[in-house]
Amino acid sequence: MGPLDLGCDVEPPATLPPKRDQFSLREARERMEREMIIEAMERQSGNVLKAAEELGISRPTLYDLMRKLAINQA
């Protein structure tokens, strides 16, 4: 069964992306959160309030995530 079988109008990619090392859903979420936070902080020149707004979270939540994910504020 593929996307077309489900009524999707999208062709599947010709090749599948390379397999990643196995990791848990928690690890995958933390990796994505870390990447998104770092990128938002870079785009906002280290401004935590603006990065939090871009990410759709509160400033205290962003600080909590940064602490949890060991992201240093530059």
N, CA, C and O atoms as a GROMACS GRO file, in nm:
protein
  296
    1MET      N    1   0.085  -0.117   0.000
    1MET     CA    2   0.000   0.000   0.000
    1MET      C    3   0.090   0.123   0.000
    1MET      O    4   0.190   0.127   0.072
    2GLY      N    5   0.055   0.223  -0.078
    2GLY     CA    6   0.134   0.344  -0.086
    2GLY      C    7   0.046   0.467  -0.080
    2GLY      O    8  -0.075   0.456  -0.058
    3PRO      N    9   0.105   0.585  -0.098
    3PRO     CA   10   0.030   0.709  -0.090
    3PRO      C   11  -0.086   0.716  -0.188
    3PRO      O   12  -0.193   0.767  -0.155
    4LEU      N   13  -0.066   0.665  -0.309
    4LEU     CA   14  -0.173   0.670  -0.408
    4LEU      C   15  -0.291   0.582  -0.368
    4LEU      O   16  -0.406   0.614  -0.398
    5ASP      N   17  -0.262   0.470  -0.299
    5ASP     CA   18  -0.369   0.382  -0.250
    5ASP      C   19  -0.456   0.452  -0.145
    5ASP      O   20  -0.572   0.417  -0.127
    6LEU      N   21  -0.397   0.550  -0.077
    6LEU     CA   22  -0.469   0.621   0.029
    6LEU      C   23  -0.535   0.748  -0.023
    6LEU      O   24  -0.589   0.827   0.055
    7GLY      N   25  -0.531   0.768  -0.153
    7GLY     CA   26  -0.595   0.885  -0.212
    7GLY      C   27  -0.505   1.007  -0.214
    7GLY      O   28  -0.551   1.117  -0.246
    8CYS      N   29  -0.377   0.990  -0.180
    8CYS     CA   30  -0.283   1.102  -0.186
    8CYS      C   31  -0.243   1.125  -0.331
    8CYS      O   32  -0.230   1.030  -0.409
    9ASP      N   33  -0.225   1.248  -0.365
    9ASP     CA   34  -0.191   1.283  -0.502
    9ASP      C   35  -0.041   1.306  -0.517
    9ASP      O   36   0.003   1.382  -0.604
   10VAL      N   37   0.037   1.240  -0.432
   10VAL     CA   38   0.182   1.261  -0.431
   10VAL      C   39   0.250   1.131  -0.467
   10VAL      O   40   0.218   1.024  -0.414
   11GLU      N   41   0.345   1.142  -0.559
   11GLU     CA   42   0.424   1.025  -0.596
   11GLU      C   43   0.529   0.999  -0.488
   11GLU      O   44   0.588   1.094  -0.437
   12PRO      N   45   0.553   0.875  -0.453
   12PRO     CA   46   0.658   0.845  -0.355
   12PRO      C   47   0.794   0.876  -0.414
   12PRO      O   48   0.810   0.872  -0.536
   13PRO      N   49   0.894   0.907  -0.329
   13PRO     CA   50   1.027   0.936  -0.382
   13PRO      C   51   1.084   0.814  -0.453
   13PRO      O   52   1.052   0.700  -0.420
   14ALA      N   53   1.170   0.839  -0.551
   14ALA     CA   54   1.230   0.730  -0.628
   14ALA      C   55   1.317   0.642  -0.540
   14ALA      O   56   1.324   0.521  -0.559
   15THR      N   57   1.383   0.704  -0.444
   15THR     CA   58   1.466   0.627  -0.352
   15THR      C   59   1.431   0.666  -0.210
   15THR      O   60   1.390   0.779  -0.183
   16LEU      N   61   1.446   0.573  -0.122
   16LEU     CA   62   1.420   0.601   0.019
   16LEU      C   63   1.542   0.668   0.081
   16LEU      O   64   1.655   0.641   0.039
   17PRO      N   65   1.520   0.755   0.180
   17PRO     CA   66   1.635   0.815   0.246
   17PRO      C   67   1.717   0.708   0.317
   17PRO      O   68   1.662   0.604   0.354
   18PRO      N   69   1.846   0.731   0.337
   18PRO     CA   70   1.927   0.630   0.405
   18PRO      C   71   1.875   0.605   0.546
   18PRO      O   72   1.826   0.697   0.612
   19LYS      N   73   1.887   0.482   0.591
   19LYS     CA   74   1.841   0.447   0.725
   19LYS      C   75   1.929   0.515   0.828
   19LYS      O   76   2.051   0.521   0.814
   20ARG      N   77   1.865   0.565   0.932
   20ARG     CA   78   1.939   0.625   1.043
   20ARG      C   79   1.967   0.518   1.146
   20ARG      O   80   1.905   0.411   1.146
   21ASP      N   81   2.061   0.549   1.232
   21ASP     CA   82   2.083   0.459   1.345
   21ASP      C   83   1.952   0.449   1.422
   21ASP      O   84   1.873   0.543   1.426
   22GLN      N   85   1.930   0.338   1.482
   22GLN     CA   86   1.808   0.318   1.560
   22GLN      C   87   1.814   0.404   1.686
   22GLN      O   88   1.913   0.404   1.759
   23PHE      N   89   1.707   0.477   1.711
   23PHE     CA   90   1.695   0.551   1.835
   23PHE      C   91   1.548   0.562   1.870
   23PHE      O   92   1.461   0.546   1.784
   24SER      N   93   1.521   0.590   1.996
   24SER     CA   94   1.384   0.592   2.045
   24SER      C   95   1.310   0.717   1.999
   24SER      O   96   1.370   0.813   1.951
   25LEU      N   97   1.180   0.714   2.015
   25LEU     CA   98   1.098   0.830   1.982
   25LEU      C   99   1.139   0.949   2.068
   25LEU      O  100   1.143   1.062   2.018
   26ARG      N  101   1.169   0.926   2.194
   26ARG     CA  102   1.214   1.033   2.283
   26ARG      C  103   1.342   1.096   2.230
   26ARG      O  104   1.355   1.218   2.226
   27GLU      N  105   1.438   1.012   2.190
   27GLU     CA  106   1.564   1.063   2.136
   27GLU      C  107   1.542   1.141   2.007
   27GLU      O  108   1.604   1.245   1.985
   28ALA      N  109   1.452   1.091   1.923
   28ALA     CA  110   1.422   1.160   1.797
   28ALA      C  111   1.360   1.297   1.825
   28ALA      O  112   1.396   1.396   1.762
   29ARG      N  113   1.268   1.302   1.920
   29ARG     CA  114   1.203   1.429   1.956
   29ARG      C  115   1.305   1.528   2.013
   29ARG      O  116   1.305   1.645   1.977
   30GLU      N  117   1.391   1.479   2.102
   30GLU     CA  118   1.491   1.566   2.162
   30GLU      C  119   1.590   1.618   2.057
   30GLU      O  120   1.632   1.734   2.063
   31ARG      N  121   1.628   1.533   1.962
   31ARG     CA  122   1.718   1.578   1.855
   31ARG      C  123   1.653   1.688   1.773
   31ARG      O  124   1.716   1.788   1.741
   32MET      N  125   1.526   1.668   1.738
   32MET     CA  126   1.455   1.767   1.657
   32MET      C  127   1.436   1.896   1.736
   32MET      O  128   1.456   2.005   1.682
   33GLU      N  129   1.397   1.886   1.863
   33GLU     CA  130   1.380   2.006   1.946
   33GLU      C  131   1.512   2.082   1.954
   33GLU      O  132   1.515   2.204   1.939
   34ARG      N  133   1.619   2.010   1.979
   34ARG     CA  134   1.752   2.073   1.992
   34ARG      C  135   1.788   2.148   1.862
   34ARG      O  136   1.831   2.263   1.866
   35GLU      N  137   1.771   2.080   1.749
   35GLU     CA  138   1.803   2.141   1.620
   35GLU      C  139   1.718   2.266   1.595
   35GLU      O  140   1.770   2.369   1.552
   36MET      N  141   1.589   2.257   1.622
   36MET     CA  142   1.499   2.370   1.598
   36MET      C  143   1.532   2.488   1.689
   36MET      O  144   1.530   2.602   1.645
   37ILE      N  145   1.563   2.460   1.815
   37ILE     CA  146   1.596   2.567   1.909
   37ILE      C  147   1.726   2.636   1.868
   37ILE      O  148   1.733   2.758   1.865
   38ILE      N  149   1.827   2.558   1.836
   38ILE     CA  150   1.955   2.616   1.796
   38ILE      C  151   1.937   2.703   1.671
   38ILE      O  152   1.990   2.813   1.664
   39GLU      N  153   1.862   2.653   1.574
   39GLU     CA  154   1.840   2.730   1.451
   39GLU      C  155   1.761   2.858   1.479
   39GLU      O  156   1.794   2.964   1.424
   40ALA      N  157   1.658   2.850   1.563
   40ALA     CA  158   1.579   2.969   1.597
   40ALA      C  159   1.664   3.071   1.671
   40ALA      O  160   1.655   3.190   1.644
   41MET      N  161   1.748   3.024   1.763
   41MET     CA  162   1.835   3.115   1.837
   41MET      C  163   1.934   3.182   1.742
   41MET      O  164   1.964   3.301   1.758
   42GLU      N  165   1.985   3.109   1.645
   42GLU     CA  166   2.077   3.168   1.547
   42GLU      C  167   2.005   3.273   1.462
   42GLU      O  168   2.057   3.382   1.440
   43ARG      N  169   1.885   3.239   1.415
   43ARG     CA  170   1.810   3.335   1.332
   43ARG      C  171   1.775   3.462   1.410
   43ARG      O  172   1.767   3.570   1.352
   44GLN      N  173   1.754   3.447   1.540
   44GLN     CA  174   1.714   3.561   1.623
   44GLN      C  175   1.832   3.623   1.697
   44GLN      O  176   1.813   3.698   1.793
   45SER      N  177   1.952   3.591   1.654
   45SER     CA  178   2.076   3.648   1.711
   45SER      C  179   2.082   3.631   1.863
   45SER      O  180   2.127   3.721   1.934
   46GLY      N  181   2.037   3.515   1.911
   46GLY     CA  182   2.045   3.485   2.053
   46GLY      C  183   1.934   3.544   2.138
   46GLY      O  184   1.936   3.530   2.260
   47ASN      N  185   1.838   3.612   2.077
   47ASN     CA  186   1.728   3.672   2.152
   47ASN      C  187   1.628   3.564   2.190
   47ASN      O  188   1.556   3.512   2.104
   48VAL      N  189   1.624   3.530   2.318
   48VAL     CA  190   1.541   3.418   2.365
   48VAL      C  191   1.392   3.447   2.344
   48VAL      O  192   1.318   3.359   2.302
   49LEU      N  193   1.349   3.569   2.374
   49LEU     CA  194   1.207   3.602   2.358
   49LEU      C  195   1.163   3.586   2.212
   49LEU      O  196   1.058   3.527   2.185
   50LYS      N  197   1.242   3.638   2.120
   50LYS     CA  198   1.206   3.628   1.978
   50LYS      C  199   1.212   3.483   1.929
   50LYS      O  200   1.127   3.441   1.851
   51ALA      N  201   1.311   3.406   1.975
   51ALA     CA  202   1.320   3.265   1.937
   51ALA      C  203   1.200   3.189   1.991
   51ALA      O  204   1.143   3.104   1.921
   52ALA      N  205   1.160   3.217   2.115
   52ALA     CA  206   1.043   3.151   2.173
   52ALA      C  207   0.917   3.183   2.092
   52ALA      O  208   0.837   3.095   2.064
   53GLU      N  209   0.902   3.309   2.056
   53GLU     CA  210   0.785   3.349   1.976
   53GLU      C  211   0.786   3.277   1.842
   53GLU      O  212   0.681   3.231   1.796
   54GLU      N  213   0.902   3.268   1.779
   54GLU     CA  214   0.913   3.198   1.650
   54GLU      C  215   0.874   3.052   1.664
   54GLU      O  216   0.809   2.995   1.576
   55LEU      N  217   0.913   2.991   1.775
   55LEU     CA  218   0.885   2.849   1.798
   55LEU      C  219   0.743   2.825   1.852
   55LEU      O  220   0.699   2.710   1.860
   56GLY      N  221   0.673   2.931   1.888
   56GLY     CA  222   0.536   2.917   1.937
   56GLY      C  223   0.529   2.867   2.080
   56GLY      O  224   0.433   2.800   2.119
   57ILE      N  225   0.632   2.899   2.160
   57ILE     CA  226   0.634   2.860   2.300
   57ILE      C  227   0.666   2.982   2.385
   57ILE      O  228   0.706   3.086   2.333
   58SER      N  229   0.648   2.969   2.516
   58SER     CA  230   0.679   3.081   2.605
   58SER      C  231   0.829   3.088   2.632
   58SER      O  232   0.901   2.990   2.612
   59ARG      N  233   0.874   3.203   2.675
   59ARG     CA  234   1.015   3.222   2.708
   59ARG      C  235   1.059   3.127   2.819
   59ARG      O  236   1.165   3.065   2.807
   60PRO      N  237   0.980   3.113   2.929
   60PRO     CA  238   1.021   3.016   3.032
   60PRO      C  239   1.029   2.872   2.981
   60PRO      O  240   1.116   2.796   3.023
   61THR      N  241   0.939   2.835   2.891
   61THR     CA  242   0.944   2.700   2.833
   61THR      C  243   1.071   2.683   2.752
   61THR      O  244   1.135   2.578   2.758
   62LEU      N  245   1.107   2.786   2.675
   62LEU     CA  246   1.230   2.778   2.596
   62LEU      C  247   1.351   2.764   2.689
   62LEU      O  248   1.440   2.683   2.662
   63TYR      N  249   1.355   2.842   2.797
   63TYR     CA  250   1.464   2.828   2.893
   63TYR      C  251   1.469   2.686   2.950
   63TYR      O  252   1.577   2.628   2.964
   64ASP      N  253   1.353   2.631   2.984
   64ASP     CA  254   1.348   2.493   3.038
   64ASP      C  255   1.402   2.393   2.937
   64ASP      O  256   1.480   2.304   2.972
   65LEU      N  257   1.361   2.406   2.811
   65LEU     CA  258   1.408   2.315   2.707
   65LEU      C  259   1.558   2.330   2.684
   65LEU      O  260   1.629   2.231   2.665
   66MET      N  261   1.606   2.452   2.686
   66MET     CA  262   1.749   2.475   2.668
   66MET      C  263   1.830   2.410   2.781
   66MET      O  264   1.936   2.352   2.757
   67ARG      N  265   1.779   2.421   2.901
   67ARG     CA  266   1.846   2.359   3.016
   67ARG      C  267   1.842   2.205   3.002
   67ARG      O  268   1.943   2.138   3.022
   68LYS      N  269   1.726   2.151   2.968
   68LYS     CA  270   1.709   2.007   2.954
   68LYS      C  271   1.797   1.950   2.843
   68LYS      O  272   1.853   1.841   2.857
   69LEU      N  273   1.809   2.025   2.733
   69LEU     CA  274   1.884   1.977   2.616
   69LEU      C  275   2.029   2.025   2.616
   69LEU      O  276   2.101   2.005   2.518
   70ALA      N  277   2.070   2.088   2.725
   70ALA     CA  278   2.210   2.137   2.740
   70ALA      C  279   2.250   2.230   2.626
   70ALA      O  280   2.356   2.214   2.567
   71ILE      N  281   2.163   2.326   2.597
   71ILE     CA  282   2.192   2.426   2.496
   71ILE      C  283   2.234   2.552   2.569
   71ILE      O  284   2.157   2.608   2.647
   72ASN      N  285   2.355   2.596   2.544
   72ASN     CA  286   2.406   2.716   2.608
   72ASN      C  287   2.359   2.838   2.533
   72ASN      O  288   2.359   2.841   2.410
   73GLN      N  289   2.319   2.939   2.609
   73GLN     CA  290   2.277   3.064   2.546
   73GLN      C  291   2.402   3.141   2.509
   73GLN      O  292   2.485   3.171   2.595
   74ALA      N  293   2.416   3.172   2.383
   74ALA     CA  294   2.537   3.242   2.334
   74ALA      C  295   2.525   3.391   2.350
   74ALA      O  296   2.617   3.464   2.314
   0.00000   0.00000   0.00000
